[in-house]
Amino acid sequence: MKTVAIVSEFNPFHNGHKYCIDEVRRHFGEDTCIIALMSGNYTQRGDVAVADKFTRAAAAVVGGVDLVLEVPFPFSVSSAEYYADAAVSMADSLGVVDALAFGSECGDLSRLLTVSECLSSAEYAEALRKTLTSTPALGYARAVQAAYASLYKDGSDVLLSSPNDTLAVRYLAANRRLGTPLEPFAVKRLGGYHDATLLDGVSATAIRAAIERGELATALGAMPPRSAEIFRAAVEDGRAPAALSRLGNVFLSFFRLAPCPAADDLSGRLHSAALSAADLEEFFTLVATKHYTHAYLRRTLWHRLFGITSAELRMPPAYTQVLAHTARGRAALRRASRLYTLALLTKPADGQSLEGEAGRQAALSQRADLLYPLAMPRPVAGNAAMKAAPFCEG
């Protein structure tokens, strides 16, 4: 029996995710154990997840995943490089994972591997340095694509403008750095990441947009039936959909009260915008430029609010939280218990007993989780997540 890790956000879990799971089992065998390494309450683009991590994990397990482990904050809310490094490190640290699966717009593993290898070269690193120096207003993401295009004329730079292809390239780069790389497996996505409607494919962006418009039935129709029922219950309970805008006062207060910066241009823009803006949407409008995209700014808000440094993000995750599992997932945990180097929490409150780097990371993640309930339509106690238990199927 193979064990395959899938890096995911399941924001929310939909039919495209179910298709990816089915493709993994078609390729590796029906008895394959699928472990999802899932972002917690915050996503890679710096947003709050549409539903809390336990709800999304439960929807994934009834949709076919065997075990859901959390990619903790702040790794879950960091750039593609840090996010990918953290997730692949987790998969390797478990000691039982044979392969790494991921969605991709192009679905061409050979092409993705080629781009990944090029981005790891010294020649590319120098080209990127020159691009960032000569055109600083371009922004990092666009500079990555421009530097690649300046060296390699194969047209593959277009992959670096597609969100899932970009992440796939980073997963492959992180995987290559392992002493014993996991077998990579790319699944071509159904539809595009930013599809505006659900008619053109399955898009989490479109599902979230439908929910925001009040078209819950349309959104639920894009999910597997049992996953849809779990999400419907969260909506009816007032636990979803969560929205970053509800945390506007948290961020505006933080940057308004921060000491007026003396040098850093971005710090100055954040402080000035917080003084002028009446809400978070206006704040982003005042700060955003071609160099500072909205996704970059959202991640920056979290990093500055919690004082997160790049050195901390370069540290591999030292712990993870079990969010949901099946009987097959529990068996994988038992096998891994003799091998994994991660501290493994089965109850959130257990994080308070962790020591060292694992304890520091768990404390930081749990502090961030205290804010998440304020983003819900019907806020609950800040420590609600500390009392949650993993969802069990079978």
C-alpha positions in Angstrom: 0.0 0.0 0.0 1.3 3.4 -1.0 1.0 6.6 1.2 0.7 9.8 -0.8 0.8 13.3 0.6 -1.3 16.1 -1.0 -0.5 19.7 -0.2 -3.8 21.5 0.0 -6.0 24.3 1.3 -9.5 22.8 0.6 -10.9 26.3 0.8 -13.5 24.9 0.5 -13.3 21.2 -0.5 -14.9 20.8 -3.9 -15.4 18.4 -6.8 -12.0 19.3 -8.3 -10.3 18.1 -5.1 -12.4 14.9 -5.2 -11.2 14.4 -8.8 -7.5 14.9 -7.7 -8.0 12.3 -4.9 -9.6 9.8 -7.4 -6.7 10.4 -9.8 -4.1 9.6 -7.1 -5.9 6.3 -6.3 -6.3 5.5 -9.9 -2.5 5.9 -10.4 -1.2 4.4 -7.1 -4.0 1.9 -6.3 -7.4 1.9 -4.5 -5.8 1.0 -1.2 -3.6 4.2 -1.2 -3.6 6.1 2.0 -3.9 9.8 1.2 -2.6 12.3 3.7 -3.6 16.0 3.2 -1.2 18.6 4.5 -3.7 21.4 4.8 -3.4 25.0 5.6 -5.0 25.9 9.0 -7.2 28.9 9.5 -5.1 31.1 7.2 -4.2 30.6 3.5 -1.2 31.1 1.4 -2.6 34.3 -0.2 -2.8 35.8 3.3 -6.6 35.5 3.6 -8.7 33.9 6.3 -10.0 30.5 5.2 -13.7 30.5 4.3 -14.4 27.9 7.1 -12.3 26.9 10.1 -9.7 24.2 9.8 -11.7 21.5 11.5 -14.7 22.0 9.3 -12.6 22.0 6.1 -10.7 18.9 7.3 -14.0 17.0 8.0 -15.3 17.9 4.5 -12.1 16.5 3.1 -12.2 13.2 5.0 -15.8 12.5 4.0 -14.7 13.4 0.4 -12.0 10.7 0.3 -8.9 11.9 2.3 -7.6 9.5 5.0 -5.7 11.9 7.2 -5.6 15.7 7.5 -2.6 17.3 9.2 -2.3 21.1 9.6 0.3 23.2 7.8 0.5 25.6 10.8 0.6 29.4 10.9 2.8 31.3 9.9 3.9 28.8 7.2 0.4 28.6 5.8 0.3 32.4 5.2 3.7 32.8 3.6 5.1 33.1 0.1 5.2 30.1 -2.3 8.8 29.3 -1.5 8.3 29.2 2.3 4.9 27.5 2.0 6.2 24.8 -0.2 9.4 24.2 1.8 7.3 23.8 5.0 4.8 21.4 3.5 7.4 19.1 1.8 9.4 19.1 4.9 6.4 17.9 6.8 5.7 15.1 4.3 9.3 13.9 4.6 9.3 14.2 8.4 6.4 11.8 8.7 8.7 9.0 7.5 5.9 7.0 5.8 5.1 9.1 2.7 6.0 7.5 -0.6 4.8 10.2 -3.0 3.9 13.9 -3.2 0.8 14.8 -5.3 -0.3 18.3 -6.3 -2.7 20.0 -8.7 -1.3 21.9 -11.6 -2.8 24.0 -14.4 -0.5 22.4 -17.0 -0.4 18.9 -15.6 2.9 18.3 -17.3 5.4 16.9 -14.7 8.4 16.9 -17.1 7.9 20.6 -17.9 7.4 21.5 -14.2 10.6 19.6 -13.3 12.5 21.5 -15.9 11.4 24.9 -14.6 12.1 23.8 -11.1 15.6 22.8 -12.0 16.2 26.1 -13.8 15.0 28.1 -10.8 17.5 26.2 -8.6 20.5 27.2 -10.7 23.2 29.8 -9.9 22.6 31.4 -13.3 19.0 32.0 -12.5 19.8 33.4 -9.0 22.1 36.0 -10.6 19.4 36.9 -13.3 16.8 37.4 -10.6 19.2 39.6 -8.5 19.8 41.8 -11.5 16.1 42.0 -12.4 15.2 43.0 -8.9 18.0 45.6 -8.8 17.3 47.1 -12.2 13.5 47.1 -12.0 12.5 47.2 -8.3 9.0 48.4 -9.1 8.3 45.1 -10.9 7.7 43.3 -7.7 9.1 39.9 -6.7 6.5 37.6 -8.4 6.8 39.4 -11.8 10.6 39.6 -11.4 10.8 35.8 -11.0 8.9 35.3 -14.3 11.0 38.0 -16.1 14.3 36.6 -14.9 13.3 33.2 -16.1 12.2 34.5 -19.5 15.5 36.4 -19.9 17.4 33.1 -19.7 15.2 30.4 -21.1 13.3 31.0 -24.3 11.1 27.9 -24.1 7.9 29.8 -23.1 7.7 28.0 -19.8 7.9 31.3 -17.9 4.1 31.3 -18.3 3.9 28.6 -15.7 5.2 31.1 -13.2 2.1 33.2 -13.6 -0.3 30.4 -12.8 -0.8 29.9 -9.0 -0.8 26.1 -8.8 2.0 25.7 -11.4 4.1 28.1 -9.4 3.5 26.2 -6.2 4.1 22.9 -8.0 7.5 24.2 -9.2 8.3 25.1 -5.6 7.2 21.7 -4.3 9.5 20.0 -6.7 12.4 22.3 -5.8 11.9 21.5 -2.1 11.5 17.8 -2.8 14.8 17.8 -4.8 16.6 19.1 -1.7 15.6 16.1 0.3 18.1 13.3 0.8 15.5 10.8 -0.4 13.0 12.7 -2.6 9.4 11.6 -2.7 7.9 10.4 -6.0 6.2 13.5 -7.6 2.8 13.2 -9.2 1.0 16.1 -10.9 -2.7 16.1 -11.5 -4.0 18.5 -14.2 -6.6 20.8 -12.6 -10.2 20.9 -13.8 -10.8 24.5 -14.8 -8.6 27.4 -13.7 -7.8 28.7 -10.3 -9.4 32.1 -11.0 -12.4 30.9 -13.0 -15.2 33.4 -12.3 -18.0 31.0 -12.7 -18.7 27.4 -11.9 -19.7 26.6 -15.4 -16.1 26.6 -16.7 -14.7 24.1 -14.3 -14.3 23.8 -10.5 -12.8 26.9 -8.9 -12.6 27.6 -5.2 -12.5 31.3 -6.1 -15.8 31.0 -7.8 -17.3 28.9 -5.0 -16.3 31.6 -2.5 -17.7 34.3 -4.7 -21.0 32.5 -5.0 -21.2 32.2 -1.2 -20.5 35.9 -0.8 -23.4 36.6 -3.2 -25.7 34.5 -1.1 -25.9 31.8 -3.7 -25.2 28.9 -1.3 -27.1 26.3 -3.3 -24.8 27.0 -6.3 -21.7 26.7 -4.2 -22.8 23.5 -2.5 -23.5 22.0 -5.9 -19.8 22.2 -6.7 -19.0 20.0 -3.7 -19.3 16.3 -3.0 -22.7 15.7 -1.3 -21.4 14.8 2.2 -18.8 17.6 2.1 -21.5 20.0 1.1 -23.6 19.0 4.1 -20.7 19.7 6.5 -20.2 23.1 4.9 -23.9 23.9 5.0 -24.0 23.1 8.7 -21.2 25.6 9.3 -23.0 28.3 7.4 -26.3 27.6 9.3 -24.4 27.8 12.6 -22.8 31.1 11.7 -19.3 29.7 11.5 -18.9 30.4 7.8 -18.1 32.1 5.6 -15.3 33.9 7.4 -14.1 37.2 6.0 -10.8 39.0 6.4 -12.7 42.4 6.3 -14.2 41.5 9.8 -10.6 41.8 11.2 -10.2 45.3 9.7 -10.1 47.0 13.1 -7.5 44.6 14.4 -5.0 45.6 11.6 -6.0 49.3 11.5 -5.5 49.6 15.2 -2.1 47.9 15.1 -0.7 50.1 12.4 -2.2 53.3 13.7 -0.7 52.8 17.1 2.7 51.6 15.9 5.5 54.1 16.2 5.8 56.3 13.1 8.5 54.6 11.0 11.6 56.4 10.0 13.0 54.5 7.0 11.3 51.5 5.6 9.1 52.6 2.7 6.5 49.9 3.2 6.3 50.6 7.0 5.6 54.2 6.2 2.9 53.4 3.7 1.3 51.0 6.1 1.3 53.6 8.9 0.0 56.4 6.7 -2.7 54.3 5.1 -3.9 53.1 8.5 -4.3 56.7 9.7 -6.3 57.6 6.5 -8.4 54.5 5.8 -11.8 53.8 7.3 -11.8 50.1 6.6 -9.5 47.3 5.4 -10.5 47.6 1.7 -9.6 51.3 1.6 -6.4 50.4 3.5 -5.3 48.0 0.8 -6.2 50.4 -1.9 -4.0 53.1 -0.4 -1.0 50.8 0.1 -1.1 48.6 -3.0 1.2 49.2 -5.9 2.6 47.1 -8.8 5.4 46.2 -6.4 3.1 45.5 -3.4 0.3 43.1 -4.6 -2.8 42.5 -2.4 -1.6 39.0 -1.6 1.8 40.2 -0.6 0.3 42.9 1.6 -2.1 40.4 3.3 0.8 38.2 4.2 2.8 41.2 5.4 0.0 42.2 7.7 0.1 38.9 9.5 3.9 38.8 9.6 4.1 42.3 11.1 1.2 41.8 13.5 2.9 38.8 15.0 6.6 39.9 14.5 7.4 37.0 12.2 10.9 37.0 10.7 12.3 35.4 7.6 14.6 33.4 9.8 11.6 31.8 11.6 10.0 31.0 8.2 13.2 29.2 7.1 12.9 26.9 10.1 11.0 23.6 9.2 7.7 23.0 10.9 8.4 21.2 14.2 4.9 20.2 15.0 1.5 19.6 13.4 -2.1 19.1 14.5 -4.3 16.2 13.5 -7.5 17.7 12.2 -9.4 14.6 10.8 -8.8 11.0 10.0 -10.3 7.7 8.9 -9.4 4.2 10.1 -6.8 4.0 7.4 -5.4 7.4 8.4 -5.2 6.2 12.0 -3.2 3.2 10.9 -0.8 5.6 9.0 -0.3 7.5 12.2 0.6 4.4 14.1 3.2 3.4 11.4 4.6 6.9 11.5 4.8 7.1 15.3 8.0 5.0 15.1 9.5 7.3 12.5 8.3 10.9 12.4 10.3 13.8 13.8 7.3 16.2 14.1 5.6 16.7 17.4 2.1 15.5 16.7 -0.9 17.1 18.5 -4.1 15.1 18.7 -5.7 17.8 20.8 -5.0 21.5 20.4 -4.5 22.0 24.1 -1.6 19.6 24.1 0.4 22.3 22.3 0.9 24.0 25.7 3.0 21.1 26.9 5.4 21.2 23.9 8.9 22.5 24.4 11.6 24.0 22.3 11.0 25.0 18.7 7.8 22.9 18.6 6.4 24.7 21.6 7.3 28.1 20.2 5.6 27.4 16.9 2.5 25.9 18.5 2.1 28.9 20.8 2.4 31.3 17.8 -0.1 29.4 15.8 -2.6 29.2 18.7 -2.3 33.0 19.2 -3.2 33.5 15.6 -6.2 31.1 16.0 -7.5 33.3 18.8 -8.3 36.0 16.1 -9.9 33.7 13.6 -13.3 33.5 15.4 -13.7 37.3 14.9 -13.8 36.7 11.2 -16.8 34.5 11.4 -20.4 35.8 10.7 -21.3 34.9 14.3 -18.2 35.2 16.4 -17.5 32.6 19.1 -15.2 32.5 22.0 -11.5 33.0 21.1 -10.4 29.8 22.7 -13.1 27.7 20.9 -10.4 26.0 18.8 -8.5 24.8 21.9 -11.5 22.7 22.8 -12.0 21.1 19.3 -11.3 17.5 18.6 -10.2 15.8 15.3 -13.1 14.6 13.1 -13.2 10.8 12.9 -14.7 8.9 10.0 -15.2 5.2 10.6 
